[in-house]
Each structure stands twice: as C-alpha cells, then as structure tokens.
Amino acid sequence: MKHILKFTLLGLFGSVLAACSAGATDEGTTIRVATSPGPYSELFLEEVAPILEEKGYAIEEIEFTDLRSADVALQEGSADLNVDQHSLYLENFNEEASADLTAVTAIPTVPAGLFPGTKNALSKVAEGDKVGIPDDPSNYTRALLILQKAGWISLAEGADTSNLTEADIAENHVGIEIVPMQSATIPRTLADLSYAIIPGSIAYDADVDFSTILLEEDVLPQLFLQAVVSDPETADEAWVKDLVTIYQSDELQETIEQINEESNETYWVLPEAE
C-alpha cells in the first residue's frame, strides 16, 4: 500500500480535531469500512481513521477488490461505510439494486486528467493522434468533457453532460482518433498513444507521475467522491457526524493542499465547503 500522507502536521491535526469534538462520540462503536484499492480508502485509513480512533471508535477494515461488492456489503448490513464512489455511481447502484445507500459528504477527489503518451504538450496535437479514453459510461463522459476543455472537440448543444456518447461529438477540430479502452489498461498502453485520459484512481494505482498531467478535469458536483453509508437512518448516527466533521475540516484541507505542493504521487481537488 502507498502511504500518501506523511506530514508531521497531521499528528497535530488529529489532536486538534479530537479535542474540539470530545464527548460527541458513541464511544465503543465499531465502524466497519468497506475498502477498495485506490487513494480514497488509503486517505481514510491513514488520516481519517486515526482521528476517529482517538475519539473512541474502533475501525474494522473489510477489503474488497471491486466497488460493487463493497456496496453490496453496505446494502446487506455487513459494512457501515465506503469512501470510493462518486454520486453517479451511487445513484446507478441504488437504482439497479433497489438499495438506499446514502451519501453524507463530498470528500477530496483525484480528478481524471489528460496525460502525455508519445507527445508531452497539448500544443503538439495533430490530425490522426490517438487519444486513449475510458470506455465505461461515466468515465467516457468525463473524458469527452476534458477533450472539449482542451479545445480538441466540441459537444453538441444541449448534450446531456452526465451521460455523453460518441453521438454527442459535434466537431473534432484537430482530427484526433479517440480510442475507448478499459480504464485499467490505459497506463500500460501510453507508448502506443499520443495522449491518454486516465481516471485519477487508475493513474494513482498505476504510479503515473501526476506532475506530468497536461490538463485536469473540472470536477462536476456529481463526480466528487462521497462518504457513503447504508441508509438515511445511519446517516444520523453520531459517528457519521464525526466523520463528516473531519472530512470538512480546515485542517484536512490544509493537509491536502500541502500534499498537492509536495507530492507527485497524486493530485487532489477539494469539494466546495458545505
């Protein structure tokens, strides 16, 4: 596992938050966290969980290799929390599974980005350049928005920006070849692509150097990652309120900003204050 947050100020961060909210906990409560590979579970385990433990909670990690299995565990009541999904994914799961999983707060998010393949500058783009993008619907949508932000394509007026398809491309200004592929394979094929759009968690897991990112997405509200619990009733419990306080704290924001300045392992975007 990578250790993404190792700054000495974090000990103070945890102590300050624990002191400020002492006495507000369900002491002795065990929080069962359904984790998935990637930066979000690691951020929770390394920086949020220790503060919860200082406040008297026990943290039990339940590891899953895929997000859907983690959500099923939440639905079935064998887990209490997940921090690895955005609102669109959550809505789709709830609809498909007739579930009532509930988002309680937006959390720091690693954006999708346009990364170099064989070309290392946006200005070098030319007709026929191959641009790898994810083929799953939500990340495909994000990729087309990034390509529009780069000025390489234009989307049709009135296109549904929550669910874009190839048919929504009104104009391909530079004649790039858009190559959809499985997200996890993109980092391994950079040598065969001029450029690539890689979801943040995939880039992180593949050790892609975030200092090379050429253009990052403007993260839409529905694409910020969420802390998710099993149902609306659970969202009212004291441990959830403590969790939300930590994620929304100025101290965590300052830590994330320091990471962005000092690390090339990841890059975080902060949600707007709630």
N, C-alpha and C positions, 0 to 999 in steps of 0.2 A: 504493500500500500504506500502511496506517496504521502508525504507529510507536508501539506501546503501552507500551514500557518505555524510559524515557529518564533514569532517575535516576542521579546521579553515583556512588552507592554500587556500581553494577553493575561498574564497572571494577575496584574492589577485590574484589568477589565473584568475578569471573573469575580474578584473580590469585591469590587465596587458594586456590580450588579447584585451579587448575593446579599451584600449588606443593605442595599437600598430597598430590597423587597423581602427581607427576612420576616418570617411569620406568616407569609401569604401562601404557604405550600400545603399540599396534602402529604404530610411527612410519612414516609414509608411506602409511598406509591411507587410501583414499578412501571416504567414506560417501555413498552416493547416496540422497538423501532425496526421496521422492515426496510433493510438497506439494499441498494443496488450498486453495481460498480459505477464509479464516477466521482466527480468533485463534490456533489451535493451531500451525499452521505458522509464523505470524509470531512467536509466542513462541519456538519453536525457533530460527528463523533469527536473531532479534535477540539472544537471550540465551543459548541453549544452544550453538549452533554456534560462536560466537567462543571459548568456553572449550575446546571440542574442538579448534579450530584452534590455540589456544595450546599444546595438548598434542601437537601434531604431526600431527593428522589433516587431510585435505583434505575439504571439504564440497562436493558437487555437487548442486544443486537441479534436480529434474526436475518441471516443473509439469504438473498435471492439473486439468481443470475439474470432475471428479467423482470421488468417493471410490472407486467400484468400479473405475475404470480404474487408480487408484493401487494397489489391491490386486492387480489382475491383473499389474501390473508387478512387484510383490513376488513373486507366485507364479511368474512366468516367469523371475525372476532378473535383471531389468534395473533393479531398485531394491533398496535394502537396508533402508529404514526409512520408516515413516509414523507420524504422531502425530495423526491426525484422526478416530479412530473409538473408540467405546466397545465394551465386551466383547460386548454383544448383537449389534451389527452384525458384529463379527469372527466370532462363532460362526455367524451366519447365512451369511456369505460362505464360511467354511470348509466348511460343510455343503453349500451349493449348488455350490461349485466344486471339491469334493474337494481342498481345499488344507490346508496345515498352518501357516498364518501363526500367529505366536506372540507373545503379549503379554509384555513384560518388566517393565513397571512402570506403575502408575497415575500420571497426571500432573494438574496443575491443570486444572480443568474450569469452564467458564462454564455455570451452570445455566439450565434453562428457567425462565421466570418469567411471572407474571400481570401484564400491563401495562395501563395505562388506555387506553380508547378515548375515547368521549364522556363517560365517568364516571371520576373521578380518586380514588375512595376505595372500599374494599371495603364500607363501611357503606352506600353509596348503591345497592347492588344491589337490583333489583326484579323482579317477575314479568315475563317477556317480554323481558328484556335479552338481547341477542345477544352470545354469547361465542365468538369465533373460536378454533379449536384446530387443530393439525396433523392431517392425515388419514393420514399414514403410520403403520404399526402401532406402532413403538417410541415415537415422539413422541406419538401418540394416548394410549398408556398413561401416559406421563409427565403429559400434560395432565389426565387423569381423576384422577390422584393429587393434583395441585395443586388441582383443584376440590374434592376431598374435604378436603384440608388447609384450604381456605378455609371449609369448612362448608356449601358450597352443594349438594353431593350426598353421598350415602352409597353405598358399593360393597357388593355382595353379600358376605355372609360366605363365606369360602373362595375368593374370586375370585383368579385367577392374576395377581398383580401384575407379572408380567413380560410379560403379553400380555392386556391388558384390551380389551374391546369394549363397545359400547353396551349389550349384554345384561347386563353386569355392574353397571350402574347400578341400585341397589335403590330409591333415592329421590332425587328432585330437589326439595330442600327449598324453594327460592325460586322455582322455575318458570322458570329461565333457559332460553334457547334455545341449545343447543350447535350451533355451525356448523363442521363439519370443512372444511378447505381446505388447499391446498398451502402448506407452511410458508413458502416464499419470498414468497407473495403477502400474507401476513398484515400485515406492517408497512405495506403500501400501502393497506390497507383499514381502518385504525384509525378513520377518520372515519365509517365505516358500522357500527361495532361499539361496544357498550358497554364491553367488555373484550376482551382477547386474551391467549392463552398463546403465547409465542414461544420457540422453542429459542434457547439462548444464542448459538450461532454465527450464526444468522439475524439475531437482534437486533443483533449486533455489525456484521455486514456491511451492515445497513440503517441504521446510525448511530442506532439507538434510544438514547435517553438512559437509561442504567441507573440514574440517580438517581431515576427515576420509578417503578421497579419496586414493585409493591404487595405481591407475595408471591413468594418463590422456592421452588423445589422442594427437598425433602430428597433429595439425590442418592444413589440406591441404589448399592451397590458395583458392580453390573453396568453402571451408566450413567456411571461415571467414564471419561474418555478414557484411552487406553492408548498407550504407545510400542510399536509392532508391528514385528517383523522377519519374515523369510521362513520360518524353520523353527526347531525346537528346537536344532539344531546351531549355527546362527548366534547364538542367544541366549547361548551360552557364550563367544563371542569377546571379546577384551579391550576393543574399542571399545564394545561393548554394556554391559559392566560400568562403563566410564567414564561412559557416557550415563546409566545408572541412578543412579550416584553424584551426578551433577549434579542430576537431577530430584528426588532425595530429600534434597538438602542443606538445612540450616537457612538457608543464605544465600539460596537461591531462595525459600524460604518467607517469609523476611522481606521480600524484594522484592515478592512477590505481595501481602502484607499492606499494604505501602506503596501499591501501585497501587490497591488497594480503597479506601484512605483518600483518595487524591488525584485519582482519575480517575473521570469519568462515562461513559467510553467502553466500559467492560466491568466485570464483577464476577466474581471467581474464587472457587471453592471448592477447598480443598486436600484431597487424599486423606489418610486416616489413615496415620501412619508405618508402614512395613513392617519 
